[in-house]
Amino acid sequence: MAEVTAKITVHNPTAGAPLAEESTAEMPELRESRVGILVNQKQHAELVLSAIADRLSQDYGCIKTMVGHKVTTGPAKPEVIEQLVSTSDWVLLGSAD
């Protein structure tokens, strides 16, 4: 059977064209992967990102490991990043007003 290589497109909601397009051949399988969430201080960010993680859990068996917090305009504290790295296979982040 031939291998199917899909592409993932990264969009910036404030720009017209895709930010990047990469092959998914190197992406790990989502099924049963551990997802961390990094939430900024924007209104409803935690609600939206947690809902996405919950849906990925239902559809792909992803396991939500932790929710880290950061200020909207700056990086997360090193200890938050370290905890996300040690408990997650990948991190879901970002929100917009």
C-alpha positions as CSV (number, residue, x, y, z in Angstrom):
1,M,0.0,0.0,0.0
2,A,1.3,3.5,-0.9
3,E,2.2,5.8,1.9
4,V,-0.1,8.9,2.1
5,T,1.7,12.1,2.9
6,A,-0.6,14.9,3.9
7,K,0.3,18.5,4.5
8,I,-0.4,20.8,7.4
9,T,-0.9,24.5,6.7
10,V,-0.2,27.0,9.4
11,H,-2.4,30.2,9.2
12,N,-1.9,33.5,10.8
13,P,-5.5,34.8,11.3
14,T,-4.3,38.4,10.8
15,A,-2.6,37.7,7.4
16,G,-4.0,36.7,4.0
17,A,-1.6,33.9,3.0
18,P,-0.6,30.8,4.9
19,L,2.4,31.4,7.2
20,A,3.9,28.0,6.4
21,E,3.2,24.7,4.8
22,E,4.9,21.5,5.9
23,S,4.7,17.8,5.2
24,T,3.1,15.7,7.9
25,A,5.4,12.8,7.2
26,E,7.6,13.7,10.2
27,M,4.7,14.4,12.5
28,P,4.0,12.0,15.4
29,E,0.7,10.2,15.5
30,L,-1.9,12.1,17.5
31,R,-3.5,9.0,18.9
32,E,-2.8,8.7,22.6
33,S,-0.2,11.5,22.5
34,R,0.1,13.8,25.5
35,V,-1.0,17.3,24.9
36,G,-0.2,20.3,27.1
37,I,-1.9,23.6,26.9
38,L,-0.3,27.0,27.3
39,V,-2.9,29.7,27.9
40,N,-2.3,33.4,27.7
41,Q,-4.5,36.0,29.6
42,K,-6.9,36.7,26.7
43,Q,-10.5,36.3,27.6
44,H,-11.8,32.7,27.2
45,A,-8.4,31.4,26.0
46,E,-8.4,28.5,28.5
47,L,-12.0,27.6,27.7
48,V,-11.3,27.5,23.9
49,L,-8.0,25.6,24.1
50,S,-9.3,23.1,26.6
51,A,-12.3,22.5,24.4
52,I,-10.0,21.8,21.4
53,A,-7.9,19.4,23.6
54,D,-11.1,17.7,24.8
55,R,-12.3,17.2,21.2
56,L,-8.9,15.8,20.2
57,S,-9.2,13.5,23.2
58,Q,-12.6,12.3,21.9
59,D,-11.5,11.9,18.3
60,Y,-7.9,10.8,18.6
61,G,-7.5,9.6,22.2
62,C,-5.1,12.5,23.1
63,I,-4.3,12.8,26.8
64,K,-4.5,16.3,28.2
65,T,-1.6,16.6,30.7
66,M,-1.5,20.1,32.1
67,V,-2.6,23.7,31.5
68,G,0.2,26.2,31.9
69,H,-0.3,30.0,32.0
70,K,1.6,32.9,30.6
71,V,1.2,36.7,30.2
72,T,-0.3,37.7,26.8
73,T,2.7,39.8,25.6
74,G,5.6,37.7,26.9
75,P,7.1,34.3,27.1
76,A,6.1,31.7,29.7
77,K,8.2,31.3,32.8
78,P,11.0,28.8,32.4
79,E,9.4,26.5,35.0
80,V,6.1,26.4,33.1
81,I,8.0,25.5,29.9
82,E,10.0,22.8,31.7
83,Q,6.8,21.3,33.1
84,L,5.2,21.3,29.6
85,V,8.2,19.7,28.1
86,S,8.5,17.0,30.7
87,T,4.7,16.1,30.7
88,S,3.7,16.6,27.0
89,D,4.5,15.3,23.6
90,W,3.2,18.5,22.1
91,V,1.7,21.8,23.2
92,L,-1.5,23.6,22.1
93,L,-1.2,27.3,22.4
94,G,-2.5,30.6,21.0
95,S,-5.7,32.4,20.9
96,A,-7.1,35.6,19.4
97,D,-9.7,38.0,20.5
